[in-house]
Amino acid sequence: MNYLVLIIAGAVIGIIVAAPIGPVNLICIRRTLAYGSLHGFLSGLGAALGDGVFAIISAFGLTAIAQLIEGYSIILQFIGGIMLLGFGWYTFHADPTHALCTTAPVKPDLSFPARVVRDVASTFALTLTNPATLLGFAALFAGLGAIADEKASFLAAAVTVGGVVAGSALWWFTVTTITAIFHKRIDSGIMLRINQLSGIAVGLFGVAVLVHLAAAQFV
């Protein structure tokens, strides 16, 4: 079995899942601008770990866990919608001067360890509140199995999951690095607009989730 192919295939799946512009991308970009590329990347890493959880469920065929997630999908979507509204409100009202003091940084509202935990945990939780991601992984892993035409094994599944997390992490590293490069070209006025537009966009994602959830109850 060619494990290099599985790693590459897993990495491609991780990038495919992470790449679409959504609330997590906006949150990571905004945190990169506000607190630096490290915090933006750590936020992306939280999402990558969440993707890893769904990849494990799909790769190892953990049917019971998948059914549990589907059984609580309404609650998870509701929590996700509320979280997005909270992120949107916070981002919209964020002070842009905290992001632009390149010579004399403003002391962050949290200590470094606390901010690291916040960065990783918030996007990890947000990723897990989207059960639709599990369906995407199931479809992608089914396609991979058909293409690879290899006998499934514990090691092959583990290697593929590792590739997924690595690919997702690579995406977030790329996004946050590029964002950090352009950071010096952004003044407080532009940052204010970025905060407001990002806050509105993330909030609209939350509204869309809650509206879709409410509409589904009447079907």
N, C-alpha and C positions, 0 to 999 in steps of 0.2 A: 504494500500500500504506500502510495506516495504522499507522505505527510506534508511535504512542502506545498503540494497542490492544495491540500486541505487548509493549511494556514492561509495561503493566498485567497482561497475561496471564502474562508471565514472572514478575512479582512475586507474583502469586497462587500460581503453581506453587511458587515458593521458600518462601512461607509455609506452603503445604500440606505440603511435605516437612519443614520445620523444626519445625512446631507440635506433632506428637505427642510426648507426654511419654516420654522415653527417657533413656539414659545421658548423652547430650550436654547435654540440658536440665538434668539434675541436677548435672552437673559445672559448668556455667556459673553456675547459681544458687549453688552452694556456693562457687565462687571469688569471686563478687560479694560474698557475705557475709564471706568471709575476707580478701579483699584489695582490695575496692572494685569499683565498677561498670565501671571501665576494663578491669580484668583479666577480669572476667566477659564483657564485650563482645568483647574480643580473642579469648577462647576461642570465643565464638559465631562470630566472624569466620572463625576457622579452619575451622569446620564449614561456613560459607557458601562458602568457597573450595573446599572438598571437593565441595559440591553443584554448584559452578560447573564443576568438572572433569567430573562426570557429565552435566551439562547440555550441555557442549560435545560430548561423545561422542554424546549423543542428537540434538542439534540438527544437527550436521554429518555425521551418519551414518558415524561412524568405526568401521566394522564390525570392522576388524582389531583395534583397541584393545579394543572390547567383547568380542570373542572371547578376547583375551588375558586380560582380567580374569576372564571366566567360566572360562577354563582353569585359572586359579590361585585359584579361589573357595574351595577347601578350605583352602589355605594362608592366604589372606587372612582367612577366618573364624576359623581357629585363632589367628592373631596378634591379631585383634580380641578374641576371647574372653579371651586371656591379658592383654591390655591392660586390659580391663574389670575383671578380677580384681585387677590391680595398682592401678588407680584406686580400686576399692572398699576394698582393704586400707589404702591411704594415707589415704583420706578418713575411714574408721572410726577410725583412730588419730590423726587430726590434733588438735593442741592448740587448743581453742576460744578460748583467751585471745589468740591471734594475730589473731582476727577482731574482737575487741571492745575494743581499746585505742584508743578514739576520741580521747583527749587526748594520749596518748604512745604512738604506734604502735610495735609491736615490729619491729625490723629484719628484713626478709624474708630467707628462706634463700637467695635468689638476688638478683643485681643487677637493676635495672629492665630493661636490654636483654635479659638472659638470661631473665627471667621472661616478657617479651613473646614471645620466640621459643618458650619452653615453652608458653605459653598457646595460641598460634596453631598451632604444629606438632603438639601432642598431639591436639587435636580434629580437625585436618585429616587426620592419619594415621588416627584412629579412624573418621572418616567414610568414608575410602577403603577400609577393611577390611570394609565392608558392601556386597557386590556386589548385594544385593537392591535397594539404592537405585537402581542403574542400571536395573533392570527397571521401577521406579516411574516414573523419568523417561521411559523409552521409552514407557510407556503414556500418561503425561500429555502428552508432545509429540505422540504420535499423535492424541490427542483434540483437541489444540489445532489441529493441521493440518486435521482434519476440520471443525472449527468455523469456522476462519478461511477455509478454502477459497481460499487464496492460493497463487500460484506460489512455490515455495521459492527463496530466494536467500541468498547469503553474508551480505549485510547484515541481512536479516530474521532469520537465525539468530543473528547476533552481537548484535543488539538484544534478542532474546528471552533469550539467555543473560545479558546484562547485567541484564535485569529480574529474572531468577531470583536472581542474587547480591544485587541490591538488596533484593528482597523478603525473602530469608533474613536479610540483615543487619538489616533493619528489625525483624524478629521478635526477634532477639537483643538489639537495642537496647531494645526495649520490655520484654522479660522482665527484663533486668538493671537497667533504670531502676526498674521497679516493685519489684524485690527490694531495691534500694538504699534506696528510700523507707521500707521497713518495717524496715530494718536496725537503727535506733536502738531499736526496741521489743524487740529480742532480747537476752536476757542470756546469761551463759556457760552456764547450765544448759540453756537452750533450744538454744543453738548446739551443745552437746555432743550432744543428742538428734538435731539435724539432721544433724550429721556421721555419727553412728552409723547413723541410718536411711538416709541417702543412700549411705553406704558399703555397707550391706547390699543396698540396691536395685540399685546399680551392679554389685556382685559377683554378684547373682542374674542380672542380664542376661548377665554373662560365663558363668556356669554354664549358663544356658539355651542360649547359643550353642554351647558345647562339647558339651553333651548332645545337642542337635539334630544337630551335626556327627557325633558318634559314632554316633547312631542311624541316620543316613543311610548310613553305611558298611555297615550290616547289612541294608539293604533291597535 
